[in-house]
């Protein structure tokens, strides 16, 4: 894939010279500390201090104008960030030297007022061009559509773009009065305004992603690029899908660098020996053991460490096996759904959205920090009173894509993905084998995010409901402590396709 991208945009030669280098990250999610992953062979990856040192090294080696960009979702997701509503991450990113950042959907998790406070503290610009007031049709004051950056005699326009599906991914109160529009049409006026300023390059920083596990790459950022032209946009820095993207669409390079500071993108705008220009793109891993951590950023991280450590290191449970998010149904999702159903006696079922399951878990001791990174949003477990008929509507929504994007507890659902949307659920049975009756009322546990219409579950908004007083994180922690150790979660699928 890397070779294909290089060939498509112009493979460099020793005579090439780099005019501008763009260093990019995305979906940092508060990952101030380095950590090891299942794929890293025990080596530490990422961390803000190592990221700063790594980016500084990449900037110094090119001897050119360098711009540092971020694809959004900077703050939400780690204790050192969430306990101070992202302030620690802003301090670190200021020291890292970001020039501009897309507003990600999780930037709105603590509300617009908190986002604006973090924006005021930022030494870099936050940008979002495709979000609008639902009444006036104008962009809200906090949604600056683009920034013009200048360095080393080079002038670059950077346009921000949020996921067009943001409304379904944030709490209803945070997105009230806002609408997100998609595609070139949503930013046409911005492209026109930028063109009039005649920058050398125009870059879109998009909190919208793609997957390239099969070719061609697919995803909303690819769809956006298909509507654009390389004469009006020359580079897209992507985010949101936590994937590795290094591709070219309609002559426009697109780069995304996994997530959590574990990787970074290098996009070089080059002049070839024949005088023509092109791009050289690569994505590299942020190995913490390859650099000396930056002392300024390390001091920032250290300042918040005592606040976090005592809580983070608390032991919760022992895990026997790795719990990985593979496919649409996995044991970790079953475990979380079971935990939410267990919060209050008498709860019949529970449902958990896959998008709220944020990391894998590995064998051995589970700490509070592990569980926090798994479920960092602080959603309240809520009980909803729903008929069997209404429950079927929820399950139809869960399999609308042809596969299940949710996990359930207390229930087995058989569905036929060949049937029309809304008619795919063939059978719903309780764990004891009895069928769900359309006219009976049941109690369904779920997060308040889902209860208020998150992930498209709008049918739940007006149903009778009551909060339990327990967060999803507290529910999981308490449930794990009650289980026999080491914990062995149920692996059997609960959404079952009738098509082999």
LOVEXRO-574565 format. One record per residue (C-alpha): z, x, y; residue in three letters; residue number from 1. Coordinates in nm, 2 decimals, decimal comma. Layout:
N
zz;xx;yy;type;seq
Z;X;Y;ala;NUM
...
REM end
This chain:
500
zz;xx;yy;type;seq
0,00;0,00;0,00;unk;1
0,08;0,28;0,24;unk;2
-0,25;0,46;0,16;unk;3
-0,43;0,14;0,22;unk;4
-0,26;0,09;0,56;unk;5
-0,34;0,44;0,66;unk;6
-0,71;0,41;0,56;unk;7
-0,74;0,07;0,74;unk;8
-0,61;0,20;1,07;unk;9
-0,73;0,56;1,06;unk;10
-0,59;0,84;0,85;unk;11
-0,46;1,13;1,06;unk;12
-0,59;1,48;1,04;unk;13
-0,43;1,81;1,16;unk;14
-0,62;1,78;1,48;unk;15
-0,48;1,43;1,57;unk;16
-0,23;1,41;1,85;unk;17
0,04;1,14;1,87;unk;18
0,04;0,96;2,21;unk;19
0,32;0,71;2,15;unk;20
0,57;0,67;1,87;unk;21
0,74;0,34;1,80;unk;22
1,06;0,37;1,60;unk;23
1,17;0,03;1,46;unk;24
1,45;-0,14;1,27;unk;25
1,52;-0,50;1,19;unk;26
1,79;-0,72;1,04;unk;27
2,08;-0,47;1,10;unk;28
2,33;-0,75;1,04;unk;29
2,63;-0,55;1,17;unk;30
2,59;-0,27;0,92;unk;31
2,78;-0,01;1,12;unk;32
2,91;0,18;0,82;unk;33
2,69;0,36;0,56;unk;34
2,71;0,24;0,20;unk;35
2,55;0,29;-0,14;unk;36
2,33;0,03;-0,31;unk;37
2,21;-0,03;-0,66;unk;38
1,88;0,14;-0,58;unk;39
2,02;0,44;-0,39;unk;40
2,15;0,63;-0,69;unk;41
2,50;0,65;-0,55;unk;42
2,38;0,80;-0,23;unk;43
2,50;0,66;0,11;unk;44
2,24;0,49;0,31;unk;45
2,23;0,36;0,67;unk;46
2,53;0,33;0,90;unk;47
2,49;0,33;1,28;unk;48
2,58;0,70;1,33;unk;49
2,34;0,82;1,07;unk;50
2,07;0,59;1,20;unk;51
2,11;0,73;1,55;unk;52
2,08;1,09;1,43;unk;53
1,78;1,00;1,21;unk;54
1,60;0,82;1,49;unk;55
1,67;1,11;1,73;unk;56
1,52;1,35;1,48;unk;57
1,21;1,14;1,44;unk;58
1,18;1,11;1,82;unk;59
1,21;1,49;1,87;unk;60
0,96;1,59;1,61;unk;61
0,66;1,41;1,78;unk;62
0,70;1,55;2,13;unk;63
0,56;1,23;2,27;unk;64
0,66;0,91;2,44;unk;65
0,90;0,72;2,21;unk;66
1,01;0,36;2,22;unk;67
1,28;0,21;2,00;unk;68
1,24;-0,15;1,90;unk;69
1,44;-0,40;1,69;unk;70
1,32;-0,70;1,50;unk;71
1,63;-0,92;1,54;unk;72
1,94;-1,04;1,36;unk;73
2,14;-0,74;1,48;unk;74
2,50;-0,87;1,48;unk;75
2,59;-1,13;1,22;unk;76
2,70;-1,02;0,88;unk;77
2,98;-0,76;0,87;unk;78
3,35;-0,77;0,95;unk;79
3,33;-0,50;1,22;unk;80
3,08;-0,71;1,40;unk;81
3,19;-1,06;1,33;unk;82
3,55;-1,01;1,42;unk;83
3,44;-0,93;1,78;unk;84
3,14;-1,16;1,78;unk;85
2,89;-0,87;1,78;unk;86
3,03;-0,66;2,06;unk;87
3,07;-0,35;1,84;unk;88
2,70;-0,37;1,74;unk;89
2,59;-0,39;2,10;unk;90
2,79;-0,08;2,19;unk;91
2,63;0,11;1,90;unk;92
2,28;-0,01;1,98;unk;93
2,33;0,09;2,34;unk;94
2,41;0,44;2,22;unk;95
2,13;0,44;1,98;unk;96
1,89;0,38;2,27;unk;97
1,71;0,06;2,19;unk;98
1,45;-0,04;2,44;unk;99
1,39;-0,40;2,33;unk;100
1,50;-0,64;2,06;unk;101
1,37;-0,98;1,93;unk;102
1,62;-1,26;1,93;unk;103
1,68;-1,35;1,56;unk;104
1,80;-1,69;1,43;unk;105
2,14;-1,54;1,35;unk;106
2,18;-1,43;1,71;unk;107
2,26;-1,80;1,78;unk;108
2,53;-1,83;1,51;unk;109
2,81;-1,81;1,77;unk;110
2,63;-2,02;2,02;unk;111
2,42;-1,96;2,33;unk;112
2,72;-1,86;2,55;unk;113
2,82;-1,58;2,32;unk;114
2,46;-1,47;2,29;unk;115
2,43;-1,45;2,67;unk;116
2,75;-1,25;2,69;unk;117
2,61;-1,00;2,44;unk;118
2,28;-0,99;2,63;unk;119
2,47;-0,90;2,95;unk;120
2,64;-0,61;2,77;unk;121
2,31;-0,48;2,63;unk;122
2,14;-0,18;2,80;unk;123
1,81;-0,30;2,64;unk;124
1,62;-0,63;2,68;unk;125
1,63;-0,92;2,44;unk;126
1,30;-1,11;2,42;unk;127
1,19;-1,45;2,28;unk;128
0,86;-1,61;2,39;unk;129
0,83;-1,91;2,16;unk;130
1,15;-2,11;2,22;unk;131
1,15;-2,40;2,46;unk;132
1,38;-2,66;2,61;unk;133
1,30;-2,98;2,43;unk;134
1,31;-3,19;2,75;unk;135
1,15;-2,98;3,02;unk;136
0,92;-2,79;2,79;unk;137
1,01;-2,47;2,97;unk;138
1,17;-2,16;2,82;unk;139
1,55;-2,15;2,86;unk;140
1,67;-1,89;3,11;unk;141
1,80;-1,66;2,83;unk;142
1,46;-1,65;2,66;unk;143
1,28;-1,38;2,84;unk;144
0,93;-1,38;2,69;unk;145
0,84;-1,01;2,73;unk;146
0,94;-0,67;2,88;unk;147
0,72;-0,41;3,03;unk;148
0,84;-0,06;2,92;unk;149
0,73;0,27;3,08;unk;150
0,79;0,62;2,95;unk;151
0,60;0,95;2,97;unk;152
0,32;0,80;3,17;unk;153
0,26;0,53;2,91;unk;154
0,30;0,16;2,99;unk;155
0,37;-0,08;2,70;unk;156
0,43;-0,46;2,69;unk;157
0,67;-0,59;2,43;unk;158
0,66;-0,97;2,35;unk;159
0,94;-1,14;2,15;unk;160
0,88;-1,40;1,89;unk;161
1,14;-1,59;1,68;unk;162
1,09;-1,76;1,35;unk;163
0,93;-2,10;1,41;unk;164
1,17;-2,23;1,15;unk;165
1,48;-2,13;1,35;unk;166
1,58;-2,49;1,41;unk;167
1,64;-2,54;1,03;unk;168
1,83;-2,21;1,00;unk;169
2,09;-2,25;1,27;unk;170
2,38;-2,49;1,31;unk;171
2,27;-2,81;1,48;unk;172
2,51;-2,76;1,77;unk;173
2,37;-2,41;1,84;unk;174
2,01;-2,54;1,84;unk;175
2,07;-2,86;2,03;unk;176
1,80;-2,92;2,30;unk;177
1,58;-2,64;2,18;unk;178
1,24;-2,64;2,00;unk;179
1,05;-2,35;1,84;unk;180
0,67;-2,34;1,84;unk;181
0,45;-2,13;1,62;unk;182
0,14;-1,93;1,64;unk;183
-0,07;-1,79;1,92;unk;184
-0,06;-2,13;2,10;unk;185
0,31;-2,09;2,16;unk;186
0,27;-1,76;2,34;unk;187
-0,08;-1,80;2,49;unk;188
0,06;-1,80;2,85;unk;189
0,26;-1,48;2,78;unk;190
-0,05;-1,31;2,64;unk;191
-0,24;-1,40;2,95;unk;192
0,04;-1,28;3,18;unk;193
0,06;-0,95;2,99;unk;194
-0,31;-0,90;3,01;unk;195
-0,30;-0,93;3,38;unk;196
-0,05;-0,65;3,40;unk;197
-0,29;-0,42;3,20;unk;198
-0,06;-0,23;2,98;unk;199
-0,19;0,05;2,76;unk;200
-0,06;-0,13;2,45;unk;201
0,09;-0,47;2,37;unk;202
0,34;-0,50;2,09;unk;203
0,50;-0,82;1,94;unk;204
0,85;-0,78;1,81;unk;205
0,87;-1,08;1,57;unk;206
1,18;-1,21;1,39;unk;207
0,93;-1,35;1,14;unk;208
0,84;-1,18;0,82;unk;209
0,62;-1,13;0,51;unk;210
0,63;-1,02;0,15;unk;211
0,40;-0,76;0,01;unk;212
0,51;-0,76;-0,36;unk;213
0,16;-0,89;-0,43;unk;214
-0,15;-0,83;-0,22;unk;215
-0,26;-0,95;0,02;unk;216
0,07;-0,97;0,20;unk;217
0,19;-1,33;0,27;unk;218
0,42;-1,49;0,52;unk;219
0,46;-1,63;0,87;unk;220
0,41;-1,30;1,05;unk;221
0,08;-1,26;0,86;unk;222
-0,02;-1,62;0,97;unk;223
0,06;-1,52;1,33;unk;224
-0,15;-1,21;1,31;unk;225
-0,44;-1,41;1,17;unk;226
-0,45;-1,61;1,50;unk;227
-0,45;-1,29;1,71;unk;228
-0,70;-1,02;1,79;unk;229
-0,65;-0,65;1,80;unk;230
-0,78;-0,64;2,16;unk;231
-0,48;-0,84;2,28;unk;232
-0,20;-0,72;2,04;unk;233
-0,21;-0,37;1,89;unk;234
0,11;-0,37;1,68;unk;235
0,36;-0,61;1,53;unk;236
0,72;-0,51;1,44;unk;237
0,85;-0,77;1,20;unk;238
1,18;-0,88;1,07;unk;239
1,36;-1,17;0,90;unk;240
1,25;-1,13;0,54;unk;241
1,44;-0,81;0,47;unk;242
1,13;-0,67;0,30;unk;243
0,92;-0,36;0,32;unk;244
0,60;-0,44;0,51;unk;245
0,33;-0,19;0,60;unk;246
0,00;-0,36;0,62;unk;247
-0,29;-0,44;0,86;unk;248
-0,41;-0,79;0,95;unk;249
-0,72;-0,84;1,17;unk;250
-0,69;-0,48;1,27;unk;251
-0,32;-0,52;1,38;unk;252
-0,06;-0,30;1,19;unk;253
0,25;-0,49;1,08;unk;254
0,57;-0,30;0,99;unk;255
0,91;-0,42;0,86;unk;256
1,18;-0,18;0,74;unk;257
1,40;-0,37;0,48;unk;258
1,74;-0,45;0,65;unk;259
2,09;-0,33;0,73;unk;260
1,97;0,00;0,88;unk;261
1,87;0,13;0,54;unk;262
1,52;0,21;0,66;unk;263
1,32;0,25;0,98;unk;264
0,96;0,23;1,07;unk;265
0,75;0,50;1,24;unk;266
0,43;0,37;1,41;unk;267
0,23;0,64;1,57;unk;268
-0,04;0,56;1,82;unk;269
-0,27;0,86;1,78;unk;270
-0,58;1,02;1,94;unk;271
-0,82;1,16;1,68;unk;272
-1,02;1,48;1,72;unk;273
-1,33;1,28;1,81;unk;274
-1,15;1,11;2,10;unk;275
-1,10;0,77;1,93;unk;276
-0,75;0,62;1,89;unk;277
-0,58;0,46;1,59;unk;278
-0,25;0,42;1,41;unk;279
-0,05;0,61;1,15;unk;280
0,23;0,40;1,00;unk;281
0,52;0,48;0,76;unk;282
0,86;0,34;0,66;unk;283
1,14;0,59;0,57;unk;284
1,48;0,55;0,41;unk;285
1,78;0,62;0,63;unk;286
1,96;0,87;0,40;unk;287
2,31;0,93;0,55;unk;288
2,35;1,26;0,36;unk;289
2,04;1,41;0,53;unk;290
2,18;1,42;0,88;unk;291
2,49;1,50;1,07;unk;292
2,62;1,16;1,20;unk;293
2,59;1,12;1,58;unk;294
2,94;1,18;1,72;unk;295
2,91;0,93;2,00;unk;296
2,81;0,64;1,77;unk;297
3,07;0,75;1,51;unk;298
3,34;0,73;1,78;unk;299
3,23;0,37;1,85;unk;300
3,24;0,27;1,48;unk;301
3,58;0,45;1,44;unk;302
3,72;0,25;1,72;unk;303
3,68;-0,07;1,53;unk;304
3,76;0,07;1,18;unk;305
4,14;0,01;1,18;unk;306
4,09;-0,35;1,28;unk;307
3,87;-0,40;0,97;unk;308
4,01;-0,18;0,70;unk;309
4,33;-0,36;0,60;unk;310
4,14;-0,69;0,56;unk;311
3,83;-0,54;0,41;unk;312
3,99;-0,34;0,13;unk;313
4,21;-0,63;0,00;unk;314
4,14;-0,67;-0,38;unk;315
4,01;-1,01;-0,49;unk;316
3,88;-0,99;-0,85;unk;317
3,71;-0,78;-1,12;unk;318
3,35;-0,84;-1,20;unk;319
3,20;-0,76;-1,54;unk;320
2,83;-0,76;-1,47;unk;321
2,59;-0,71;-1,18;unk;322
2,52;-1,04;-1,00;unk;323
2,17;-1,00;-0,85;unk;324
1,96;-1,25;-0,64;unk;325
1,65;-1,25;-0,86;unk;326
1,42;-1,55;-0,87;unk;327
1,53;-1,89;-0,74;unk;328
1,82;-1,95;-0,99;unk;329
2,09;-1,69;-1,06;unk;330
2,45;-1,67;-1,17;unk;331
2,58;-1,57;-0,83;unk;332
2,46;-1,89;-0,68;unk;333
2,62;-2,09;-0,96;unk;334
2,95;-1,92;-0,90;unk;335
2,94;-2,00;-0,53;unk;336
2,86;-2,37;-0,59;unk;337
3,13;-2,39;-0,85;unk;338
3,38;-2,25;-0,60;unk;339
3,30;-2,51;-0,34;unk;340
3,32;-2,79;-0,59;unk;341
3,67;-2,67;-0,68;unk;342
3,81;-2,68;-0,33;unk;343
3,93;-3,04;-0,37;unk;344
4,01;-3,23;-0,69;unk;345
3,78;-3,52;-0,75;unk;346
3,47;-3,36;-0,61;unk;347
3,17;-3,45;-0,83;unk;348
2,91;-3,21;-0,72;unk;349
2,83;-2,92;-0,49;unk;350
2,52;-2,77;-0,35;unk;351
2,46;-2,42;-0,20;unk;352
2,15;-2,30;-0,01;unk;353
2,00;-1,97;-0,13;unk;354
1,96;-1,85;0,22;unk;355
2,33;-1,83;0,26;unk;356
2,37;-1,59;-0,02;unk;357
2,34;-1,26;0,16;unk;358
2,39;-0,97;-0,09;unk;359
2,42;-0,87;-0,45;unk;360
2,75;-0,80;-0,62;unk;361
2,81;-0,51;-0,87;unk;362
3,05;-0,45;-1,16;unk;363
3,41;-0,35;-1,09;unk;364
3,66;-0,43;-0,82;unk;365
3,55;-0,69;-0,57;unk;366
3,71;-0,66;-0,23;unk;367
3,74;-0,91;0,06;unk;368
3,46;-0,71;0,24;unk;369
3,23;-0,76;-0,06;unk;370
3,27;-1,13;-0,04;unk;371
3,25;-1,14;0,34;unk;372
2,91;-0,96;0,33;unk;373
2,81;-1,21;0,06;unk;374
2,91;-1,51;0,28;unk;375
2,96;-1,40;0,64;unk;376
2,89;-1,71;0,84;unk;377
3,23;-1,88;0,82;unk;378
3,09;-2,22;0,73;unk;379
3,34;-2,49;0,65;unk;380
3,33;-2,66;0,31;unk;381
3,27;-3,03;0,37;unk;382
3,28;-3,33;0,14;unk;383
3,01;-3,60;0,17;unk;384
3,02;-3,94;0,02;unk;385
2,67;-4,01;-0,12;unk;386
2,51;-4,26;-0,35;unk;387
2,32;-4,15;-0,66;unk;388
2,00;-4,27;-0,48;unk;389
2,09;-4,05;-0,18;unk;390
2,17;-3,75;-0,41;unk;391
1,82;-3,78;-0,56;unk;392
1,67;-3,75;-0,21;unk;393
1,87;-3,43;-0,17;unk;394
1,75;-3,29;-0,50;unk;395
1,39;-3,38;-0,42;unk;396
1,43;-3,18;-0,10;unk;397
1,58;-2,89;-0,30;unk;398
1,26;-2,87;-0,52;unk;399
1,00;-2,96;-0,25;unk;400
0,84;-2,61;-0,27;unk;401
0,78;-2,65;-0,64;unk;402
1,09;-2,44;-0,73;unk;403
1,46;-2,48;-0,65;unk;404
1,58;-2,30;-0,33;unk;405
1,94;-2,42;-0,38;unk;406
2,22;-2,39;-0,64;unk;407
2,42;-2,69;-0,77;unk;408
2,75;-2,75;-0,95;unk;409
2,86;-3,03;-1,18;unk;410
2,50;-3,14;-1,22;unk;411
2,18;-3,06;-1,41;unk;412
1,85;-3,16;-1,26;unk;413
1,52;-3,16;-1,44;unk;414
1,20;-3,17;-1,23;unk;415
0,83;-3,16;-1,26;unk;416
0,66;-2,93;-1,00;unk;417
0,32;-3,08;-1,07;unk;418
0,42;-3,42;-0,93;unk;419
0,39;-3,51;-0,56;unk;420
0,67;-3,40;-0,32;unk;421
0,94;-3,66;-0,32;unk;422
0,87;-3,76;-0,68;unk;423
0,95;-3,44;-0,87;unk;424
1,30;-3,51;-1,00;unk;425
1,28;-3,65;-1,35;unk;426
1,64;-3,66;-1,45;unk;427
1,99;-3,59;-1,30;unk;428
2,28;-3,56;-1,54;unk;429
2,65;-3,47;-1,48;unk;430
2,79;-3,17;-1,67;unk;431
2,93;-3,40;-1,93;unk;432
2,58;-3,53;-2,00;unk;433
2,62;-3,88;-1,84;unk;434
2,33;-3,98;-1,61;unk;435
2,38;-4,01;-1,24;unk;436
2,36;-4,37;-1,14;unk;437
2,16;-4,47;-0,83;unk;438
2,41;-4,73;-0,72;unk;439
2,73;-4,53;-0,76;unk;440
2,90;-4,33;-0,48;unk;441
2,98;-3,97;-0,55;unk;442
3,15;-3,68;-0,36;unk;443
2,93;-3,38;-0,28;unk;444
3,07;-3,06;-0,15;unk;445
2,87;-2,83;0,07;unk;446
2,89;-2,62;0,39;unk;447
2,91;-2,79;0,73;unk;448
2,58;-2,61;0,80;unk;449
2,40;-2,81;0,54;unk;450
2,60;-3,13;0,62;unk;451
2,47;-3,13;0,97;unk;452
2,11;-3,09;0,86;unk;453
2,07;-2,72;0,80;unk;454
1,78;-2,61;0,57;unk;455
1,62;-2,95;0,63;unk;456
1,89;-3,17;0,48;unk;457
1,87;-3,42;0,77;unk;458
1,94;-3,71;0,53;unk;459
2,31;-3,59;0,51;unk;460
2,39;-3,60;0,89;unk;461
2,51;-3,96;0,91;unk;462
2,68;-4,00;0,58;unk;463
3,06;-4,03;0,56;unk;464
3,21;-3,68;0,55;unk;465
3,54;-3,49;0,58;unk;466
3,60;-3,12;0,62;unk;467
3,83;-2,96;0,37;unk;468
3,97;-2,70;0,61;unk;469
3,85;-2,42;0,38;unk;470
3,57;-2,18;0,47;unk;471
3,31;-2,10;0,21;unk;472
3,45;-1,75;0,20;unk;473
3,80;-1,87;0,14;unk;474
3,68;-2,11;-0,13;unk;475
3,51;-1,83;-0,32;unk;476
3,80;-1,59;-0,29;unk;477
4,05;-1,84;-0,41;unk;478
3,83;-1,95;-0,70;unk;479
3,77;-1,59;-0,81;unk;480
4,14;-1,52;-0,82;unk;481
4,20;-1,82;-1,05;unk;482
3,93;-1,71;-1,30;unk;483
4,00;-1,50;-1,61;unk;484
3,94;-1,13;-1,53;unk;485
3,69;-0,97;-1,54;unk;486
3,49;-1,26;-1,41;unk;487
3,18;-1,37;-1,60;unk;488
2,99;-1,63;-1,40;unk;489
2,78;-1,91;-1,57;unk;490
2,42;-1,79;-1,59;unk;491
2,25;-2,11;-1,72;unk;492
2,00;-2,26;-1,49;unk;493
2,10;-2,60;-1,35;unk;494
1,76;-2,68;-1,19;unk;495
1,53;-2,69;-1,49;unk;496
1,15;-2,72;-1,46;unk;497
0,99;-2,93;-1,74;unk;498
0,69;-2,71;-1,71;unk;499
0,73;-2,40;-1,93;unk;500
REM end
